[in-house]
């Protein structure tokens, strides 16, 4: 499953295949920009999660989010220069569409 907007496309990816890209985005947004402690960010649940990855047409990774087996959407991160362009909406929509039963979903997110 994939979708596109704002010069980006979003695809469902496996942590084993794309973890280095997903991890880089989360490192930039959460650990460096927001000063989240590494031990809180890397909770050991990525292998069991469904992940989405936003990429530019030139292949630059710019956003990610994950869905835990119990229905929690979280770890949603978009690089600063790509925010407010619809990337987050597309990440969220892709995860919701992939979930099967959206009634079981809940979001763990920050407000700013």
DOFITOR-950668 format. One record per residue: residue number from 1; residue in three letters; x, y, z of N, C-alpha, C in turn. Coordinates in pm, whole numbers, padded with zeros to 5 digits. Layout:
BEGIN
ATOM;seq;type;nu;nv;nw;cau;cav;caw;cu;cv;cw
ATOM;NUM;ALA;X;Y;Z;X;Y;Z;X;Y;Z
...
//
This chain:
BEGIN
ATOM;seq;type;nu;nv;nw;cau;cav;caw;cu;cv;cw
ATOM;1;UNK;00085;-00117;00000;00000;00000;00000;00090;00124;00000
ATOM;2;UNK;00057;00220;-00084;00130;00346;-00083;00038;00459;-00128
ATOM;3;UNK;00075;00581;-00091;-00001;00701;-00126;00098;00814;-00146
ATOM;4;UNK;00052;00924;-00208;00144;01035;-00229;00072;01169;-00219
ATOM;5;UNK;00150;01271;-00182;00106;01409;-00174;00228;01496;-00148
ATOM;6;UNK;00217;01623;-00169;00322;01719;-00132;00461;01680;-00181
ATOM;7;UNK;00468;01615;-00295;00599;01575;-00345;00657;01454;-00275
ATOM;8;UNK;00577;01386;-00193;00622;01268;-00119;00530;01151;-00148
ATOM;9;UNK;00585;01033;-00130;00503;00913;-00132;00525;00841;00000
ATOM;10;UNK;00422;00773;00047;00428;00700;00174;00401;00553;00146
ATOM;11;UNK;00484;00468;00203;00470;00324;00187;00481;00254;00321
ATOM;12;UNK;00417;00139;00331;00436;00052;00446;00567;-00022;00424
ATOM;13;UNK;00651;-00023;00526;00783;-00087;00516;00806;-00176;00638
ATOM;14;UNK;00898;-00266;00624;00939;-00354;00733;01058;-00293;00807
ATOM;15;UNK;01057;-00302;00939;01168;-00252;01019;01299;-00318;00976
ATOM;16;UNK;01296;-00448;00948;01417;-00520;00909;01479;-00462;00781
ATOM;17;UNK;01396;-00411;00692;01444;-00358;00565;01475;-00208;00570
ATOM;18;UNK;01396;-00131;00642;01406;00015;00639;01435;00078;00774
ATOM;19;UNK;01470;-00003;00873;01495;00049;01006;01600;00158;01011
ATOM;20;UNK;01702;00149;00927;01806;00252;00926;01749;00387;00881
ATOM;21;UNK;01655;00387;00787;01592;00512;00741;01493;00564;00845
ATOM;22;UNK;01410;00476;00897;01313;00514;00999;01384;00566;01123
ATOM;23;UNK;01488;00494;01163;01565;00533;01281;01634;00667;01265
ATOM;24;UNK;01682;00695;01146;01748;00823;01121;01650;00939;01140
ATOM;25;UNK;01530;00925;01087;01429;01031;01102;01394;01050;01249
ATOM;26;UNK;01369;00941;01320;01334;00950;01461;01450;01006;01544
ATOM;27;UNK;01570;00971;01510;01688;01027;01579;01692;01178;01562
ATOM;28;UNK;01673;01225;01438;01677;01369;01411;01567;01444;01485
ATOM;29;UNK;01444;01393;01477;01329;01463;01534;01321;01449;01685
ATOM;30;UNK;01324;01327;01734;01301;01306;01877;01426;01326;01962
ATOM;31;UNK;01535;01262;01926;01654;01264;02012;01731;01395;01999
ATOM;32;UNK;01756;01440;01876;01835;01563;01858;01749;01687;01876
ATOM;33;UNK;01640;01698;01802;01558;01820;01805;01481;01835;01936
ATOM;34;UNK;01419;01728;01983;01331;01738;02100;01395;01689;02230
ATOM;35;UNK;01519;01643;02222;01597;01599;02339;01531;01485;02416
ATOM;36;UNK;01464;01394;02346;01409;01274;02409;01526;01180;02440
ATOM;37;UNK;01534;01128;02561;01642;01034;02592;01638;00911;02502
ATOM;38;UNK;01754;00867;02457;01761;00750;02368;01688;00629;02426
ATOM;39;UNK;01702;00606;02555;01641;00487;02616;01488;00492;02614
ATOM;40;UNK;01431;00611;02604;01285;00622;02589;01243;00601;02444
ATOM;41;UNK;01324;00650;02351;01289;00638;02209;01297;00493;02162
ATOM;42;UNK;01401;00424;02197;01424;00288;02148;01368;00189;02251
ATOM;43;UNK;01239;00159;02237;01167;00079;02336;01162;-00070;02303
ATOM;44;UNK;01225;-00112;02195;01228;-00253;02159;01103;-00305;02090
ATOM;45;UNK;01013;-00217;02050;00886;-00262;01991;00879;-00243;01839
ATOM;46;UNK;00987;-00196;01780;00982;-00169;01637;00967;-00295;01552
ATOM;47;UNK;01027;-00404;01594;01018;-00527;01517;00878;-00583;01507
ATOM;48;UNK;00792;-00553;01604;00655;-00605;01604;00554;-00506;01545
ATOM;49;UNK;00600;-00390;01504;00512;-00282;01460;00501;-00275;01308
ATOM;50;UNK;00392;-00212;01262;00377;-00176;01122;00434;-00035;01107
ATOM;51;UNK;00520;-00014;01010;00584;00116;00990;00547;00174;00855
ATOM;52;UNK;00539;00307;00850;00523;00378;00724;00639;00475;00708
ATOM;53;UNK;00678;00497;00583;00791;00581;00550;00753;00676;00438
ATOM;54;UNK;00773;00806;00460;00752;00907;00356;00885;00937;00289
ATOM;55;UNK;00885;00935;00157;01006;00962;00079;00974;01067;-00028
ATOM;56;UNK;01072;01152;-00055;01056;01249;-00164;01074;01175;-00297
ATOM;57;UNK;01040;01245;-00404;01057;01187;-00538;01203;01153;-00566
ATOM;58;UNK;01295;01224;-00501;01438;01197;-00521;01491;01090;-00427
ATOM;59;UNK;01404;01034;-00343;01446;00924;-00256;01491;00964;-00116
ATOM;60;UNK;01466;01088;-00075;01504;01132;00059;01396;01091;00159
ATOM;61;UNK;01432;01020;00267;01334;00988;00370;01302;01112;00452
ATOM;62;UNK;01172;01143;00470;01135;01267;00539;01035;01247;00652
ATOM;63;UNK;00974;01130;00665;00877;01110;00771;00850;00963;00798
ATOM;64;UNK;00805;00936;00920;00773;00800;00960;00669;00799;01071
ATOM;65;UNK;00606;00685;01088;00515;00659;01200;00504;00508;01213
ATOM;66;UNK;00451;00464;01328;00435;00320;01347;00301;00290;01413
ATOM;67;UNK;00258;00166;01394;00136;00114;01452;00172;-00012;01530
ATOM;68;UNK;00147;-00008;01662;00172;-00124;01747;00059;-00226;01731
ATOM;69;UNK;00085;-00352;01761;-00018;-00456;01744;-00148;-00428;01820
ATOM;70;UNK;-00141;-00359;01935;-00264;-00330;02010;-00341;-00210;01957
ATOM;71;UNK;-00292;-00147;01848;-00365;-00040;01783;-00316;00100;01812
ATOM;72;UNK;-00207;00114;01884;-00154;00247;01917;-00068;00300;01802
ATOM;73;UNK;-00105;00417;01753;-00025;00486;01653;00068;00582;01727
ATOM;74;UNK;00193;00582;01691;00289;00670;01757;00419;00679;01680
ATOM;75;UNK;00518;00736;01746;00651;00757;01686;00639;00825;01549
ATOM;76;UNK;00542;00916;01540;00521;00989;01416;00616;01107;01412
ATOM;77;UNK;00700;01112;01310;00803;01215;01300;00819;01258;01155
ATOM;78;UNK;00823;01389;01135;00848;01447;01002;00961;01546;01018
ATOM;79;UNK;01060;01538;00929;01172;01632;00935;01121;01775;00924
ATOM;80;UNK;01184;01864;00996;01138;02002;01012;01102;02071;00880
ATOM;81;UNK;01187;02058;00780;01164;02129;00654;01047;02073;00574
ATOM;82;UNK;00992;01960;00615;00879;01897;00546;00749;01907;00624
ATOM;83;UNK;00750;01973;00737;00628;01987;00818;00533;02087;00754
ATOM;84;UNK;00406;02073;00787;00298;02160;00739;00280;02154;00587
ATOM;85;UNK;00311;02036;00532;00295;02015;00388;00209;01891;00359
ATOM;86;UNK;00145;01838;00462;00057;01723;00443;00123;01588;00463
ATOM;87;UNK;00252;01586;00494;00323;01458;00510;00268;01381;00630
ATOM;88;UNK;00250;01448;00743;00197;01382;00862;00058;01325;00839
ATOM;89;UNK;-00025;01400;00771;-00160;01354;00740;-00153;01227;00655
ATOM;90;UNK;-00065;01227;00557;-00051;01111;00470;00002;00989;00546
ATOM;91;UNK;00097;01010;00637;00147;00900;00721;00032;00841;00802
ATOM;92;UNK;-00043;00927;00868;-00153;00883;00952;-00260;00812;00871
ATOM;93;UNK;-00298;00868;00757;-00400;00807;00672;-00356;00668;00624
ATOM;94;UNK;-00230;00654;00590;-00181;00525;00543;-00188;00420;00653
ATOM;95;UNK;-00151;00457;00776;-00161;00361;00887;-00307;00326;00917
ATOM;96;UNK;-00395;00424;00917;-00537;00398;00942;-00594;00304;00836
ATOM;97;UNK;-00562;00331;00711;-00611;00248;00601;-00558;00105;00609
ATOM;98;UNK;-00438;00088;00664;-00377;-00045;00671;-00429;-00126;00790
ATOM;99;UNK;-00494;-00061;00884;-00529;-00125;01011;-00644;-00223;01003
ATOM;100;UNK;-00725;-00215;00901;-00841;-00303;00892;-00959;-00249;00970
ATOM;101;UNK;-00950;-00248;01102;-01057;-00199;01188;-01013;-00071;01257
ATOM;102;UNK;-01046;00045;01201;-01000;00171;01260;-01057;00199;01399
ATOM;103;UNK;-01164;00130;01438;-01224;00152;01570;-01129;00109;01682
ATOM;104;UNK;-01033;00022;01653;-00940;-00027;01755;-00819;00065;01773
ATOM;105;UNK;-00805;00166;01687;-00687;00251;01688;-00696;00363;01791
ATOM;106;UNK;-00579;00400;01844;-00568;00519;01928;-00432;00580;01903
ATOM;107;UNK;-00422;00710;01926;-00303;00786;01892;-00231;00829;02018
ATOM;108;UNK;-00100;00812;02018;-00014;00864;02123;00068;00973;02057
ATOM;109;UNK;00036;01101;02088;00101;01210;02017;00124;01329;02107
ATOM;110;UNK;00216;01412;02065;00244;01539;02132;00154;01646;02073
ATOM;111;UNK;00134;01752;02148;00070;01870;02093;00170;01984;02102
ATOM;112;UNK;00161;02074;02008;00255;02187;02011;00181;02315;01978
//
